[in-house]
């Protein structure tokens, strides 16, 4: 929720910057955030949580708030690629669901927010205070909300009320959080104890002088043969009608291409677009339209004297989305902006400088860079595209038709003998008779993949059964079940080639550890040094510094939790027992340690306690949300969510 975020960030920001953020929340130019109609109208229901609706407008508002938050955190580092990776639409949905759940929990506990508490909260926000810190008054407050947030006061007040309710829930849950002294000390150690090591890694693949005997292979087979069990497998023969072959003989008349073009003209119609760049100056209680106009008039004079528009935009513009691009807004259509902005831009030729003009976003100085005329693309430009589509559709239709005719013929004449099916395949170039290798229900069938083919094969009752036509990548197939192989444990000779590399790898690991164990003994006796051992093993001595107890990776080794745990059990100068890390055997020595400091712990105790309580509270909230997600009836509207760019796979369980 916007106000909860505002509250959380308040302690980091001056009230002037805060005002800019509050204004900006209503001015984000991202299409998902509400400047197009993706996902339906704002009142369309995207999800219901226990009977409570989450609308498209709810998601858009939360999206804008999250996007503003990331822009304040990352600033110039926030790229379009990063935004895509952050998947803000899914974040917005998950946040809305979680907030609905937590608010429901608060009401269940009997929590409430009074009108007095709501009023005090509103008056406390710097955006609604004058230069002396006094509330600006009801009329001015309504004006700020409607103009800068483009929302009704009632909507904002409901959001603030919800935020206050969640604060109260936080305080109730916080009373159940207990941090013991040992827990606190453990947390301090995890955050502050550090160690550095030097190590050498011996790749097990270099151990080439080991061999696997027949007895070792037999022993491994006997010990692991239950894990080698093969599931039920089926072998299929199929008559294929190859759509790719049929494409060669299909010719599409020009009249069909013309008809398709006319029937689907909207698919080939380009929208009129303009490319422009602008310098935006935001308006607010401390900046009047005249103030903003004066700034832009000075900017216009600088540009007229030869300064580059982009350089001036990077210096002055307050549109964080386009500022770093020199104000460049890219190409956009008439629906991308409000009518007042579009009216100013469209119809002007490239090179025109417009403004200063005022729109609902603020005050602008705009330069038109390019224009793209709208309208249908000429038929000759799209003919190859249309022809390819029609040929593809017709070849698939023809392949399906032929396959169904053959299936009817096979059924009526009982032509289920493989030799007969093979002879039928010789009747046309587009027909072939093929046989698969045995495959399991979840296996990928070479050249076919998974899906309906496998499902059909495993639905056939007994060998000799013939299926209805099935669509596969190459066309349409009629399956004949050739063989059913029941689940079984294969004999050793069937899997020896498969398991021999596994046995070899186990021997290589054992030998690598044994060699490093002998090297450790030489280090202890003073017979060798790390550098000498590295030379003998033809490796280098690597280092990993400032390792923490919470770390998961070690230098070039990657994830090495077992090795890390043992490092913090050793003193400086101690050599640890060789460890296997991935495909390497590792020998290491502790070169530095920062151990527990009781005095520093005492100094940091209060801050650490607050941090740990907050982390425990967050985990408690997460656990609560996860349980309620399982209990509550959450209903998603797939069509609306898909239009908003939200994949269900990205919706968390809490």
Secondary structure, DSSP 8 states (H G I E B T S, - for coil): -HHHHHHHHGGGS-HHHHHHHHHHHTT---GGGTTS-TTS-TT-EEEEETTEEEEHHHHHHHHHHHHHHHHHHHGGG--HHHHHHHTHHHHHHHHHHHHHHHHHHHHHTT----HHHHHHHHHHSGGGB-TTS-B--HHHHHHHIIIII-S-HHHHHHHHHHHHHHHHHHHHHHTT----HHHHHHHHHHHH-EEEEEEEEEEGGG--S----HHHHHHHHHHHGGGG-B--EEEEEEEEEEHHHHHTT----HHHHHHHHHHTGGGGEE--EEEEEEEEE--BTTB-HHHHHHHHHHHHHHHHTT--HHHHHHHH---TTTGGGTTEEEEE-GGGS-HHHHHHHTT--TT-EEEEEEETTEEEEEEEEEEE--EE--HHHHHHHHHHHHHHHHHHHHHHHHHHHHHHHHHHHT---HHHHHHHHTT-TTEEEEE---EETTS-BTTTBSSHHHHHHHH--STT-B---EEETTEEEEEEEEEEE--B---HHHHHHHHHHHHHHHHHHHHHHHHHHHHHHHHHHTS--HHHHHHHHT---EEEEEEETT--EEGGGEE-HHHHHHHTTS-TT-B---EEETTEEEEEEEEEEE---HHHHHHHHHHHHHHHHHHHHHHHHHHHHHHHHHHS-EEE-HHHHHHTT--GGG----
